[in-house]
Structure formats: structure tokens, C-alpha cells
Amino acid sequence: MVDSALDAVIVVDEEGRVVTMNASAETTFGYSKSEAIGLSISSLIVPDHHKEAHEAGMARYRATGVPHVLGRRVEMDARRKDGTIIAVELAITEVNLPDGRYFTANLRDLSAAKAAAAEIQRQREALHQSEKLAAIGSLLAGVAHELNNPLSVVLGQATVLQEELEGNGFAESAGERVKQIQVAAERCARVIRSFMAIARQQKAEKRAVAVAPLLDSAIELLAYGLRSNGVAVYRDYDEAMPEVFIDPNQLQQIVVNLIVNANQALQEAAGSRAIEIRTFVGLEGKARIVVDDSGPGIPAAIQMQIFEPFFTTKPLGIGTGIGLSISRGLAESQDGQLALTASSLGGAAFELTLPLATGSEMKVEGVGKATDTVSDRGTVALRAIVIDDEPQIAKLIAEALSRKGYRSDIASSGAEAQALIADAAGGYDAVICDLRMPDMDGPALFQWIKAYHAALVERTLFVTGDALGPAAGRFLAESGRPFLEKPFTPADVARLVADFGPRGR
């Protein structure tokens, strides 16, 4: 029975020498019975860090007869013949025979159980992280929807104001200030779109672009924070670097994240504070962008964790722990890589690897770029209806349309739009409708248009700040109609209505 037991059984005498052991003990610890018999159990399977306690326990029991572990199950480390340490469950019983006192140790190898428990914990943590990402994705969709309306107004009005200032001889400084507002609003819009693109798992809109201007733009966006923190930024660009094939907005977002992280790391750094941005072509023929800082660096113990979602070493309120995870995801969406590399400044350095643009890719440079001008259509009177429950958004769209020859009526709900469409004697050349509105929303109005004014179906486009939502996404896909995603510029409005043209009269 002992020889067929699945657990290891080792019998020792009162002096701690092995008397016998079963086959499972041989398999578990790597010793044959003939090797083990007569040896001290301490030298056989007790690890060095347990030997002192083991010897002391045996001596105390021989002297006092008071048991410490007898009759109990305890978990401890044991050593195999090859030196590896394994976790075991140990139960010791005392056996008194006429020729002396013996101790039987029953040992169960916990390696498989420990590995299974570790895997369960790993999967539980992965599920928890996935749930947090799903929750933050839902939260982000809601926040983005609330931000997109005012951001559309800021971006659109800044564009209009910039055009008016340029044509009326205002001071150059006023135009520059408006330009800075526009740049900041566009940056906010890019950040939102980058997050939304990750949540939707959309493919990047790639084209062949030069790296240096994008890096300079990222530095310029963060210039004030860097300057106020006393950080000097050095550029070491390879002037001969070819263009890369990427989504420029996503590349800029990666670089901004890396510079922000470096700036935060330098806040507590003593002495000179510096960030260096280097570009070069690696031996494998890919573009390399390195963001290096002179901060405290990243301890070796956590270097494998820094790209995990929500892992952060920053104090509460300073960071969320998703910047590097998102940046790596964006890099991989560009067929690139983001990794920690050796720092030449003594701090932390991150290297972004990206594919160079080939000759065929150079031809698609204009993909994804909104045109800034749309040709006017002569003197034909065009008429549009703009439906949005945000008056400022509706007025902005109407103003953009007026520059392209449209006279616009404005409705604040689907029900109001129904009345205007039904009463319009000459009909409309374009219908621009928000998706989410009280009273009657965009999808309900569209179904009414299909039923009663079918000619307008091909002249309808939608405006939304909630394209990520499942209901909105399904409707837009099923309708097949173009949509304008907030925040937008007047040029985006003009670009989408350009295909409508005047109705036949």
C-alpha cells in the first residue's frame, strides 16, 4: 500500500536518518531508495533556508517530547536532487516500535496545483483588466460625446475667425492667438479620435509622411509644460531619413505620450533636465524614433510590467497607467513596435520602430486628408435643412454651408424638421441631421424620409459624436449614408455635401 501511494512517503529514525521510502518519493525527489537510506533527511530534501529550523525542531522534540508539527498538515519548501525547490504539503506521524521511535513523513508535491492556481490568478487578473478596459471604453464614449459638441464649436469658430482676421488686416498677434486655439482644439480632437479608434479596433489611415515635422509639432504642443518644468529638449534628426508609412495623428499621439511621461519623470529629478529625440534608420531598414530622458529611469524589477494596462509608478492623481499600453497598441497598429531601450542620458529611453514608405505607398499621400476647399456651384440657389438640438452646432453647419452656396433652414428636433420638409415648396438639396435628439432622433426621421420623401435619402448625411455606440454604429452601417463625426471643421462639412450637387429642376 505504501509503495503504491501517489504521495511521497519517507520514514526516518529518531536521529533523522532515512530508513525507507516509497516509489513516489523516488520520483518526486530524484533519489533512489538505495541512495537515500542512511542519509540525513536534512541533507536530502530540506532546503538551506529551512535547515536551521528543522534541526532545532528535532532537538526540541527529542528533549521535551512536545510536538510542533506532528499530526498537522503544513506547507513548506523541499529540495530535489537536482537542487530545484518545490512546494510540498507535509504531514508527519510518529510510530513507536519495540526497537525505537520512527517518524513517517507524507509529502504531496504541490507544483502542479501551484501552477494551476497561478494560471487561474493570471487569467482572473487578465479578465479584471479586460473588464476595466471595457468600462473605461464605455466611459470614454460618453465623455467623448459630451466633449465633442463644445469642441466642434471651438474648432469651427476658430477656423472661421482665423479666415476673417486674415482678410481684415488685424494685428498678426491676434491671428496667431486664434491659430493656437485652433491647434489646441485640433489636438483635443485627435486625442479623442485616437482613443475611439482603439476602442473600435479600426485600421489606421496610413500615408507616406515625413517624421521630423510631426515630432516638431508634438514638441510645440507640449512646449509650455516642458519650459515651465525646466526641461531642455534636444533634437537629433537624421535629415536623410525617408518618409514613413503611418497614420500621422496616431504617430503624434505616441510621441506626445512619451514626452509627457518623460516630463513627469523629470519633475523630481535633481540637476539638469533634458529630453532628447533621435531619429535614424536601423540596420533592418526601418525608421527608429527614440525619446530619451535624464530622469531616474525605470527599475529593472518593473521593466516587464510598464506596458501593462493600468500599471503605474506615479502618485495617485498623476497618471492612469494606460499611456504606454495605448502607445504600444497604436505602434502595433502601424506595423511597428514600441520598446524600452538603453538610455544615453541615464534615464528611460523608448524606441519606436516604424516601416519606411515604399514607392507604391508614396502615391497615397493624400488618403484621409480633408480638402480645405470645395468649388462653388455657380449661381444655382441651393437649399439645405440642418437638424440639431445644439443651436451653436446647427448655426456653425449652416454658416459652413452658406459659403458653398446653400441657404439653410434650422430645426432643433426631428418633429420640427418633418414640418419644414413637408412645407418646403421647392424641396431641399441637402439634409444634415444629428443622430441623437429629443422628441424624434435622426434614425426615426430617416425612416420617415424614406417613406415619404425618398428623393432626399441620397441627399442626407448625419452628424454624430457617438459613432462608437452600438445602436448608432448599426444604424450608420445599415443606412449607408455618410456621417460627420464631431468635432469637425467647416471644410469637413463642405467636403461631404460636395457630392450632392443641385437637384434636377
C-alpha positions in Angstrom: 0.0 0.0 0.0 2.8 2.4 0.8 4.7 1.6 -2.4 1.6 2.2 -4.5 0.7 5.5 -2.8 0.6 8.6 -5.0 2.1 10.8 -2.3 5.8 10.5 -1.3 6.4 8.6 1.9 9.7 8.8 3.7 10.4 7.1 7.1 13.2 8.4 9.3 14.6 7.2 12.7 14.9 9.3 15.8 18.2 10.7 14.6 16.6 11.9 11.3 18.2 9.2 9.1 16.2 7.7 6.2 15.1 4.2 6.9 12.9 3.6 3.8 11.0 5.5 1.1 8.4 4.6 -1.5 8.4 4.8 -5.3 6.6 8.2 -5.3 9.3 9.7 -3.1 11.9 8.5 -5.6 10.1 10.1 -8.4 9.3 13.3 -6.6 12.8 14.0 -5.2 15.0 12.2 -7.7 16.8 9.8 -5.3 16.7 6.1 -5.5 15.9 4.2 -2.3 19.4 2.7 -2.1 20.9 6.3 -2.4 18.7 7.7 0.3 18.7 5.0 3.0 21.1 6.0 5.9 21.3 9.7 4.8 20.1 12.5 7.0 16.7 13.8 5.8 18.1 17.3 6.4 20.8 16.8 3.8 18.5 15.0 1.5 15.4 17.2 0.9 15.5 20.1 3.4 16.4 23.4 1.7 19.2 25.5 3.2 16.8 28.2 4.4 14.8 25.6 6.4 17.7 23.5 7.8 18.3 25.6 11.0 14.6 25.4 11.9 14.4 21.7 11.1 17.4 20.8 13.3 16.1 23.0 16.1 12.7 21.4 15.9 14.0 17.8 16.0 16.3 18.6 19.0 13.4 20.3 20.9 11.1 17.3 20.3 13.7 14.8 21.5 14.3 16.8 24.6 10.8 17.8 25.6 8.5 15.3 23.7 6.3 18.3 22.8 5.3 18.1 19.1 5.4 21.1 16.9 4.3 19.8 13.5 3.2 16.2 14.3 -0.3 15.5 13.3 -0.7 18.7 11.3 -0.6 19.4 7.6 1.9 22.2 6.8 3.0 23.7 3.5 6.7 24.2 3.0 9.6 24.1 0.5 11.5 21.0 -0.3 14.7 20.4 -2.4 15.0 17.8 -5.1 18.3 16.1 -6.0 18.9 18.5 -8.9 18.7 21.4 -6.5 15.3 22.7 -7.6 12.9 23.9 -4.9 9.3 22.7 -4.9 6.3 23.4 -2.7 5.1 20.4 -0.7 2.4 19.6 1.8 3.9 17.8 4.7 2.2 15.6 7.4 4.4 13.8 10.0 3.2 11.0 12.2 5.2 9.2 15.0 5.5 5.4 15.0 6.8 3.7 18.2 8.2 0.2 17.7 10.0 -2.1 20.1 13.3 -1.3 18.5 12.8 2.5 18.6 10.9 5.6 17.6 10.3 6.4 13.9 8.7 9.3 12.0 6.7 8.8 8.8 6.6 11.9 6.5 3.9 12.0 3.9 4.7 14.7 1.3 2.5 15.8 -1.5 4.0 17.7 -4.4 2.1 20.9 -4.9 3.9 22.1 -8.1 1.0 21.3 -10.4 -1.5 22.8 -8.0 0.6 25.9 -7.5 1.0 26.3 -11.3 -2.8 25.9 -11.8 -3.5 28.4 -9.1 -1.1 30.9 -10.6 -2.7 30.4 -14.0 -6.1 30.9 -12.6 -4.9 34.1 -10.9 -3.3 35.3 -14.1 -6.5 34.7 -16.0 -8.5 36.4 -13.3 -6.3 39.5 -13.4 -6.4 39.5 -17.2 -10.2 39.3 -17.0 -10.2 42.1 -14.5 -8.0 44.3 -16.7 -10.3 43.5 -19.7 -13.3 44.5 -17.6 -11.6 47.7 -16.6 -10.7 48.5 -20.2 -14.3 47.7 -21.3 -15.6 50.0 -18.6 -13.2 52.8 -19.5 -14.2 52.4 -23.1 -17.8 52.9 -22.3 -17.0 55.8 -20.1 -14.8 57.3 -22.8 -17.6 57.0 -25.4 -19.9 59.0 -23.1 -17.2 61.6 -22.2 -16.3 61.9 -25.9 -19.9 62.6 -26.8 -20.2 65.3 -24.2 -16.9 66.9 -25.3 -17.4 66.7 -29.0 -20.3 69.3 -29.1 -18.4 72.2 -27.5 -15.2 71.1 -29.2 -16.9 71.3 -32.5 -17.9 74.9 -31.7 -14.4 75.9 -30.6 -12.8 74.3 -33.6 -15.3 75.6 -36.1 -15.5 79.2 -34.8 -11.7 79.4 -34.5 -11.4 78.4 -38.2 -14.0 81.0 -39.2 -12.4 83.7 -37.0 -9.0 82.9 -38.5 -10.3 83.4 -42.0 -11.9 86.7 -41.1 -8.8 88.0 -39.3 -6.6 87.2 -42.3 -8.9 89.2 -44.6 -9.4 92.3 -42.4 -5.9 93.4 -41.6 -5.9 92.6 -37.9 -2.7 92.5 -35.9 -0.6 89.5 -36.7 -0.6 88.6 -33.0 -4.4 88.2 -32.9 -4.3 85.8 -35.8 -1.5 83.8 -34.1 -3.6 83.6 -30.9 -6.5 82.3 -32.9 -4.2 79.8 -34.6 -3.0 78.5 -31.3 -6.7 78.0 -30.2 -7.3 76.1 -33.4 -4.2 73.9 -33.0 -5.1 73.1 -29.3 -8.7 72.2 -30.3 -7.4 70.0 -33.2 -5.1 68.2 -30.7 -8.1 67.5 -28.4 -10.0 66.2 -31.4 -7.0 63.9 -32.4 -6.7 62.6 -28.8 -10.5 61.7 -28.8 -10.3 60.1 -32.2 -7.2 58.0 -31.2 -9.0 56.6 -28.2 -12.1 56.0 -30.2 -10.1 54.2 -33.0 -8.6 51.9 -30.4 -12.0 51.1 -28.9 -13.4 50.4 -32.4 -10.3 48.5 -33.4 -10.2 50.4 -36.6 -7.3 50.2 -39.0 -5.1 53.2 -39.1 -5.4 55.7 -42.0 -1.8 55.4 -43.3 0.0 57.5 -45.8 3.6 58.4 -46.6 4.7 61.3 -44.3 7.9 63.0 -43.1 8.7 62.3 -39.5 10.5 65.5 -38.4 7.6 67.9 -38.8 5.3 65.6 -36.8 7.9 65.4 -34.0 8.4 69.2 -34.0 4.6 69.6 -33.8 4.4 67.3 -30.8 7.2 69.2 -29.1 5.4 72.5 -29.8 2.2 71.2 -28.3 3.9 70.5 -25.0 6.4 73.4 -25.1 4.8 75.4 -22.2 4.8 72.4 -19.8 8.4 71.5 -20.7 9.6 75.0 -20.4 7.9 75.6 -17.0 9.4 72.3 -15.7 12.9 73.5 -16.8 13.3 70.7 -19.4 15.6 71.3 -22.3 14.6 69.4 -25.5 17.3 68.3 -27.9 16.6 67.2 -31.5 19.0 64.7 -33.3 17.2 64.0 -36.5 18.5 62.1 -39.5 18.0 64.6 -42.2 18.3 61.9 -44.9 15.5 59.7 -43.4 12.9 58.7 -46.0 9.2 59.1 -45.3 7.4 56.6 -43.2 4.1 54.9 -44.0 1.9 55.7 -41.0 -1.2 57.4 -39.6 0.3 60.8 -38.7 -2.2 61.5 -36.0 -1.5 58.2 -34.2 2.2 58.7 -34.5 2.0 62.2 -33.0 -0.2 60.7 -30.2 2.5 58.1 -29.4 5.3 60.8 -29.3 3.1 63.1 -27.2 2.5 60.3 -24.6 6.2 59.5 -24.5 7.2 63.2 -24.0 4.6 63.7 -21.3 5.8 60.6 -19.4 9.4 61.9 -19.7 8.4 65.3 -18.5 6.6 63.8 -15.5 9.6 61.6 -14.6 11.9 64.7 -14.7 9.8 66.7 -12.2 11.6 65.1 -9.2 15.0 64.8 -10.9 17.8 66.9 -9.5 20.3 68.7 -11.7 19.8 69.4 -15.4 16.7 68.1 -17.0 16.8 67.0 -20.6 14.8 65.1 -23.2 16.5 64.1 -26.5 14.6 62.9 -29.5 16.6 61.0 -32.1 15.7 59.6 -35.5 17.7 57.2 -37.7 17.2 54.2 -40.0 18.1 50.9 -38.4 20.1 48.2 -39.9 16.9 46.3 -40.8 15.8 49.2 -42.9 13.1 50.6 -40.6 12.7 54.0 -39.1 13.7 54.4 -35.5 12.4 57.2 -33.2 13.9 57.4 -29.7 12.6 59.5 -26.8 15.3 59.6 -24.1 15.3 61.5 -20.8 17.8 62.2 -18.0 15.4 61.2 -15.2 15.6 58.4 -12.7 15.0 55.6 -15.2 12.8 52.5 -14.7 13.9 49.9 -12.1 14.8 46.5 -13.7 12.2 44.8 -11.4 9.3 46.5 -13.2 10.5 46.9 -16.7 8.4 43.9 -17.9 5.3 45.5 -16.4 5.4 49.0 -17.7 3.3 48.3 -20.8 0.5 46.5 -18.9 -2.8 48.5 -18.7 -3.2 50.5 -15.5 0.3 49.7 -14.2 1.9 52.9 -13.0 4.5 54.1 -10.5 3.2 57.6 -10.4 1.4 59.0 -7.4 -2.4 59.0 -7.2 -3.8 61.7 -9.4 -0.7 62.0 -11.6 -1.1 59.1 -14.0 -3.7 56.4 -15.0 -1.2 53.7 -16.2 -2.7 53.4 -19.7 -0.5 55.8 -21.7 2.3 53.3 -22.5 -0.2 50.5 -23.1 -2.2 52.6 -25.5 1.0 53.8 -27.2 2.2 50.3 -27.8 -1.2 49.4 -29.2 -1.0 52.4 -31.6 2.5 51.4 -32.6 1.5 47.9 -33.4 -1.5 49.2 -35.4 1.2 50.9 -37.6 3.0 47.6 -38.1 5.6 49.0 -35.7 7.0 48.3 -32.3 7.5 50.3 -29.1 10.0 49.0 -26.6 12.3 50.2 -23.8 15.9 50.7 -24.9 19.2 51.7 -23.4 19.4 55.4 -22.4 22.3 57.6 -23.3 21.1 60.3 -20.8 20.9 57.9 -17.8 17.1 57.8 -17.6 14.5 56.0 -19.5 14.5 55.7 -23.3 11.7 54.3 -25.5 12.3 53.3 -29.1 9.6 53.4 -31.7 10.2 51.3 -34.8 8.1 52.0 -38.0 8.1 50.9 -41.6 9.5 53.2 -44.3 7.3 54.2 -47.1 7.9 52.3 -50.4 7.5 53.7 -53.9 3.9 52.4 -54.2 2.9 53.8 -50.8 4.1 57.3 -51.7 1.2 57.6 -54.1 -1.4 57.5 -51.4 -0.1 60.6 -49.5 -3.5 62.3 -49.7 -5.5 59.4 -48.3 -7.6 60.5 -45.3 -7.0 64.2 -45.7 -10.0 66.5 -45.8 -9.8 69.0 -48.6 -9.9 72.7 -47.5 -11.8 74.0 -50.5 -14.8 72.9 -52.4 -15.7 74.5 -55.7 -18.8 76.7 -55.6 -21.6 75.8 -57.9 -22.2 78.9 -59.9 -25.3 80.9 -59.2 -27.7 77.9 -58.6 -29.6 78.5 -55.4 -29.1 75.6 -53.1 -31.2 74.9 -50.1 -30.4 72.8 -47.0 -32.0 71.9 -43.7 -29.8 71.5 -40.6 -31.3 69.5 -37.8 -29.5 69.6 -34.4 -30.7 70.2 -30.8 -27.4 72.1 -30.2 -28.1 75.6 -31.6 -24.4 76.5 -31.8 -23.6 73.4 -33.8 -26.6 74.0 -36.2 -25.5 77.6 -36.8 -21.9 76.5 -37.4 -23.0 74.0 -40.0 -25.3 76.5 -41.6 -22.5 79.0 -41.9 -20.2 76.5 -43.4 -22.9 75.6 -46.0 -23.6 79.3 -46.8 -20.0 79.7 -48.0 -20.8 76.9 -50.6 -24.0 78.5 -51.9 -26.5 77.0 -49.5 -29.4 78.8 -47.8 -30.2 76.8 -44.7 -33.2 76.3 -42.5 -32.6 75.1 -39.0 -34.7 72.7 -36.9 -34.0 71.6 -33.3 -35.7 68.2 -33.5 -36.9 65.6 -35.9 -40.5 66.6 -35.4 -39.8 70.2 -36.3 -37.8 69.0 -39.3 -40.7 67.0 -40.5 -42.9 70.1 -40.7 -40.2 72.1 -42.6 -39.6 69.3 -45.1 -43.3 68.8 -45.7 -43.9 72.6 -46.2 -40.8 73.3 -48.3 -42.2 74.2 -51.7 -39.0 73.6 -53.7 -37.6 70.8 -51.5 -34.1 70.6 -50.2 -30.8 69.9 -51.8 -29.2 68.6 -48.6 -30.3 67.2 -45.2 -27.8 67.4 -42.4 -29.2 65.7 -39.3 -27.8 64.9 -35.8 -28.3 61.3 -34.6 -29.3 61.9 -31.0 -32.1 64.4 -30.4 -35.1 64.7 -28.1 -38.6 64.3 -29.5 -37.6 62.5 -32.7 -34.0 61.3 -33.3 -32.1 61.0 -36.5 -32.9 57.3 -37.3 -36.6 57.9 -36.8 -36.5 61.0 -39.1 -34.6 59.0 -41.7 -37.2 56.3 -41.7 -39.9 58.9 -42.3 -37.9 60.5 -45.1 -37.5 57.0 -46.8 -41.3 56.6 -46.5 -42.5 60.0 -47.7 -39.6 61.8 -49.3 -37.5 59.1 -50.9 -35.6 61.6 -53.2 -34.0 63.0 -50.1 -32.5 59.7 -48.9 -29.4 60.1 -51.1 -29.0 63.8 -50.0 -29.0 63.1 -46.3 -25.9 63.0 -44.1 -25.7 62.6 -40.3 -23.7 64.4 -37.6 -22.7 62.4 -34.5 -20.5 62.4 -31.5 -21.5 58.8 -30.6 -20.4 56.7 -33.6 -18.8 54.3 -31.1 -22.2 53.4 -29.6 -23.6 50.1 -30.8 -27.0 51.5 -31.8 -25.5 54.4 -33.6 -22.9 52.2 -35.3 -25.5 49.7 -36.5 -27.8 52.5 -37.9 -24.9 54.2 -39.8 -23.8 50.9 -41.3 -27.3 49.9 -42.3 -28.3 53.3 -43.7 -25.1 53.5 -45.8 -25.2 57.3 -45.5 -22.1 59.4 -44.9 -21.7 61.0 -41.5 -19.8 63.9 -40.0 -18.1 62.9 -36.7 -17.7 65.6 -34.1 -15.6 67.6 -33.7 -15.4 68.8 -37.3 -14.4 71.9 -39.2 -16.3 73.9 -41.8 -14.1 72.2 -44.5 -15.4 68.8 -43.4 -19.0 69.9 -43.9 -18.2 71.3 -47.4 -16.4 68.1 -48.3 -19.3 65.9 -47.5 -22.0 67.9 -49.3 -19.8 68.4 -52.3 -21.1 65.2 -53.9 -24.8 66.1 -53.6 -25.0 68.8 -56.3 -28.2 70.7 -57.2 -31.4 68.7 -57.7 -32.7 68.5 -61.2 -35.2 71.3 -61.7 
